[in-house]
Amino acid sequence: MNTPDDKHDGKLEQQTRTVFERQVASLDAHTLSRLNQARQAALDAARKNKAIAMPRWLMPASSVAALALTAVIALHYSRQLSSGDVVTQSSPALEDVEIVAAADDIDLLQDVDFYDSLDSVDAGDSEPS
């Protein structure tokens, strides 16, 4: 869909191109030679940098390797879960969630500060002197 702005942009682009081409045509041979040398130097530098860059096949290969590693770890973990070899460690935060989730122990939650102070006293008694 052409809008008036597109037509204006096209006209501006054409005028700019015409001015540019006139300027390029009026350049002397020395300046054109220097521009061409600078262009060739930039292209050579780009080719050297491209040679240092990693091969194109390395990115997909590393992605496949990461996916395979993830699959092996997941398979190993699922086999451990099914065989029952995994040792579960309960954390205090998990125990708190279990207490809150149990509706029959809701009376214990009313005195949380008291039980917390008892826990800190018990921890202080168990430290070696």
N, C-alpha and C positions, 0 to 999 in steps of 0.2 A: 504494500500500500504506500503510495507516494504522497508525502505531505509537502506543504510549501517549504518547510525547513529542509527536507531532502533535496528539493530542487535548488534551494539557495546553497546548500552544502555542495552539491554537484557543480554549481556555477563557480563557487569559491575554489573548489578543488581544481577545476579546469584552469582558472586564472592563475592559481599558484603554480601549477605545473608548467604553464606557458612561461611565466617569469623565470622559473628555475631553469628550464631548458635554454632560454636566452642567455642566462648568466653562465651556464656551463659551456655554451658555444663560444662565449667571448673570453674564456680562460686561455692564458698563454700556454705554450708547450711545457715550460718549466714547472708550472703549477700542476698541470695534468700529470706530469711525470711523478712529482712528489705525492700527489693523491694516490696514484696507482701503486707506488712503493709502500705507502702506508696501508693500503688495502691488502696488498700481498703479505705484509708483515702480520697484519691482524689475522688473515686466513691461516698462515703458518702457525701462529700461536694457538689458534683454535684447534688445528690438527694435532699439535703436540699435547694439548690438554685432553683431547679426546683419546689419545693413545694411552694416557695414564688412567683414564676412567675405567671403572670396572666393566667386565664383559656383560653383554645384554642377558646372557643365560644365567648369570649369577643370581639375579633377583628372583626369578621364578624357582630356581633350584633351592635357594635358601627358604623360600616360602613353603615349598613342599617338605623340606627337611623339618621345619618348625611344626608343620601339621602332623608329620609322622611322629615326631617326639611327643606332641600333645596326645596323640592317639595311644602311644605306648604307655604313657603315664596314666591315662584314664583307664586303660585296660588293666594295668597292674593294680591300680587302686580299687577297681571294681572287683577284681579277684580276691584282694585282701578283705574286702567287705563281705564277700560271699563265704569266705573260709572262716571268718571270725577272728583273724589274727590281729586285727587292729585294736590297739589298746586305747580306750577312751579316757580322756582326762577331763574331769569336770572342773569348771571354773566357778569361782564365787558368783560371777555375774549370771551364769547359767542357772545356778541354784536359786538365785533371787528371782529369776523369771519363772522358774518352776513353782516357787512358793506363791508368787502373785497369781499364777494361772490356776492354782488349786483353790477352789472356793471354800473348802472345809478348814483351811488354815488361815482364814482371813482375820481371825482374832489375834494371831501372832503379829500381824502387821500394825496393830494399834500401838504397840510398844517397841517400835523399831529402834528408837534411840537407846532404850534400856538394853536391848539385845546387842546392839552395836558396842555399847560400853562394856558389856560382859565379854564380848569377843576380844576387845582390845586388852582387857585385864588378863584373859586367858593367854593371849599372845605374849604379854609381858612376863607371865609366869613361866612360859616355856623357853624363854631365852636363857642361854647358859650364862652363869655368873663369871 
